[in-house]
Amino acid sequence: MKSDLVGVVTGAGSGLGRAAAELLLERGAHVAGWDISGGGLGWLSGRERTLTAVVDVTNPAQVAAAAEEVRGAWGRVDFLVNSAGIFVLGSLADVEAADVRRLFDINVTGTTLVTQALLPDLIEVRGAVVNLSSTVALKASVSNAHYAASKAAVAQLTRCWALELAPHGVRVNAIAPGPTNTPLFATAGMDSAATETFLAQRASTIPLGRTGEPAEVAKWITRFIDDEWVTGHVLPVDGGTSIS
């Protein structure tokens, strides 16, 4: 990976966002970590080549202010990792309308607002965007249909933005992780026992026989940032789930 790249990782306080930010820092990048939880960003405190900001990605004013801070500190933005997102588990009969609205507001609108705010910077340097979709965007599943739909929207935004921004040299790709051991499920209200049961059930359906780890997803995020001739790709990193 090129050294001294500058970029933003949303959802950097935990899970896949944190894993991506950690690996990017290890590889010499300057990383602005954004998260709705200030406490989650504590791991970045005092580290070189970092900025942190408490950002609700659905709030345009907060997103714009954080983007301006990055420009002021480092003068450019080479990459964006849209990792901020939430999970909702529930059948069609049980899901609440408010949960569906919040799901799409964060996973889809939030991804859009952050990308819009940093778009002039990315165009200027012919940069890279990596979105976080999901394997359930590629393969139907039971009990999390609305989450799947929100991540399918992210996948299609990725493809459409890749075409739109290709004339500017901006590459847009997405990772579609399979079930991965992250705090995402806790944010959906699942306790540790429920999460363990959920992941065990999912593992039983995965061809490679286990769920994933954040670091296994993060390395593909960095690859998309580094590769200059791939765009519009939605890559399953899922132990074979999407082909089973």
Summary of the structure (lengths in Angstrom):
residues: 244
radius of gyration: 16.9
end to end distance: 32.3
largest distance: 50.0
contacts: 858
relative contact order: 0.15
helix: 50%
strand: 16%
